[in-house]
Amino acid sequence: MALEEKGPPLKIEVHADAAAVARHAAAWIAGAAMQAIAQRDRFVIALSGGTTPWPMLQVLATETIDWRKVHVVQVDERAAPIDSPDRNLTHLRDALLARVPLPAAQVYPMPVEDDDLAAAAKNYGRSLARLSGSPPLLDLVQLGLGADGHTASLVPGDPVLEVNGADVAVTAPYRGRCRMTLTYPIINRARHILWLVTGADKAETVARFVRGDPSLPASRVSREPALLLADRAAAALLPSQATK
């Protein structure tokens, strides 16, 4: 359901629990993939890190999708060694990539092992342009919401929030590691944006985000192509008309 707040309305669906959110999100992504493949013969999805997407990715692996025509890019990644448990890619492989017949060449890990992260970010941006046009137009960007209002690795107070001339950038250290992240321009160009938010610890932030609180980095993401899927715990402080 749509809730009128500052700016365009944000479409919101509230489901019983995190497992229900995972199921609905996987089905929604599968539908978006089917539509994109029918229209453009490929589906380019950007997937976020964090623990919230893991159950959804496991369900997504069971959906009927022509994985030969799917391309997976990363929304963000920690600068950590390959196979580190700190890497989003490690969990992405475990939850999804190892479970589906997706060609390895159609997975695009962020090159965070490079010594020159700034140059690596530019190269990743060029890879996205080769994949999705110039400027890159992704079919779907899946995002999460941190309790501090960050999304992707667009964190409060970081200079990366003001990057407008590049689609990929590197953050200052955040919780112990620098990160590579998609920036607002490429996220806001996406054909679809899907938010997944679960847990009572997110309830206050979700309410502020839905109101369009400008102090939250997440509030700078475009709402027109966006859908927020939340569980009841995360949506507990939303007005009743926003819930399903």
N, C-alpha and C positions, 0 to 999 in steps of 0.2 A: 504494500500500500504506500501511497505517496504522502509525505508530510511537508507542508509548506513552511519553509523557514527562510533564512537569508539565502538569496541566490536561487538557482533552479531547484525544483523539488528532488529529494533523494528517495529512490524507491527502496522500501524496507520490507523484509520478510522476517518474522520472528518465529522460530521453531522450538520445539519442546526442550531439546538438549543438544549437546555438541554432536552426538551421533546423528541426530536428525539433520543438523546443519550440514554435516559431511555428506550425507546421502543426497540432499537437495542440491548442494553445490556441485557434486559430481555429475548429477543428471543434467544440471543447467549447462555445465561446461561441455558435456557430450553433445547436447543440442546445439550449442554454439559452434562446436567443431563440425558437426554434420552440415550446418548451414554454410559455414565458410568453405568447406571442401566442395560443396555443391556449386557455390558461386565462383570460387577462385582457385579450386583444385589444391588448396593447402590451408593449413590452420597454424597460425603462429601465436603461441601462448607464452606469456612471461609469468613465472611462478615465484612466489615469495618464500622466504625462510621463516624461521620461528616454528614452534611446535603445533600451532593451531591447524595448519594445512595437512599435517601427516595423516590423520584419519581420512580426510577427503581424498588425498592422493591414493590411498589404498583402495578406496571404493572406486575411484576413477579408473584404476587398473582393470576393473571388472566390467566397465562399460563397453558397449559395442562402438568402437571408433576405428576408422581406417588409419592406424598408426603410421602407415607408410607415407602419409601425407601431412603428418604433424611435425612441427618444429618447436622445440622447447628452448627458451632463453631464460636467463635469470633476472629477477628484479633486483636482487642485491646479494652480496657475498662478503664474508669476512676474509681479511687477508691472513690466511692460515695455510699450512701445508696441505697438499692433496691427501684425501682420506682422513683428515683430522675430524674428530667429532664436532669441532666448532664450525666446520664448513656446512653451509646449506646444501651444497651439492651431495655430500655424503648421505644426508637424510632423503634427499630427492631421489637418489639412486635406489636406496633401500625401499622406500615407500611406493615408487612408481616405475622408474626406468628399468629396474631389474625384472619387472613383472609384465612388461608389454613388449611387443615386437617393433619397437621404435628404432630405426636405423641410427647407429652411433653418430654418424655424420650430421644428423639432424638435432643433436643436442649441442648447445653452445654455452659451455661453462665460462664464467667470468675468469679472466687470466690473472688471478690474484697472487699467483706465485712469482710473478715477474718482479724484478728489483725496482723497476721504474713504473710505479702504479699509475702515475698520471699518463704516461705514454700508453700503458696497457688499456686504460679507460678509453683513450682516443681510438685505439685499434678495435676495441669491442664495439664502439659506436660505428666504425666503418663496417664491421661485420654485420651489424644490424641493418645498415643501409643497403648492403649487398643482398640481404635476405628480404627486406621489406620495403625497399624503395628509399628515395631521398626527398624529404626526410622520412625516416622509418615510420610505418603505420602498422602497429601490432593489432592482431585481431582481438586479443583479450589480455588484460593485465589483472592478475589476482593479487590482492593486497590484504594485509592485516593491519591491526591498529594496536599500538603499544599503549600501556597505561599512561605514559607521558605524552601521548598524542602523536608519536612518530608513526610513519608508515614507510615501507621500503627501508632504506637507511637514511631517510630524510628526518634528522633528529633535531630537537629544539636547540637553537643557538648556533648550529653549524653553518659555516659559510656556504656549504653545498646547497642550502635552501635558496640561495640567490643566483644559482647557475642557470642562465637562460640560453647560453650559446652552445651548449653541448648536451647530448642525450644521455651521456654516462659520465660520472664524476667520482672522485674519491673523497671520503670524509676524513675529518680529524678522528683521533682515537675515541671510540665510544664503547664503554664496557670492556675496555682492555684491548680492542683491536680497531685498526682502520678498516674501512669497508669500501667496496665499490658498489655503486647504486645507479639505477635509472633515475633520471631527474624529472622534474615536473613537465617539461615540454613533451617528452616522448610518452609519459604516462597519460597526459591530458589529450594527446592525439589519438589514443587507442579507440578502436571501434566499440569495445566494451570494457568496463571496469567492474570487477567483482570483489567485494569486501567480505571477508570471513572474520567474525568476531565472536568469541565465546568466553564465558567465565564471569563470575560476579565481580572480580577485581577490575573488570573493564567497564562496569556499569556507569560510573560517573563520567569517564572519558567518552563513552558512546553518547551519552546525553549531550555533552558539550559539542561533540562532533556533529551530531544531527542538528543542533542549533546553529552550526556554522561558526563556532568560536574561532576567531581569527588568530588566536595565540597558538593553536594546534597546527603543526605542520600538515597533518592529514586534511585539514579544512581547505587547503589550497589545491586539492585534487578536484578536477571537474566532476560535477554531479550529474550532468545531463545523460551520459551513457552508463551510469553506475547503478549497481544493485548492492544493497547491504543485506547479508544474511547473518542473523544473530540468534543466539539461544536466549531463552527467557531470562537467564541469570544476567547476561550482558545487557539485555534490553529492559531491565527492571525499573529504570528511572525514566523511561520514555513515556510520553503521554499515551493514553489508551488508544487514541486514534491511529497511532503509528504501529500498533501491534496487530498480529494476525491470529 
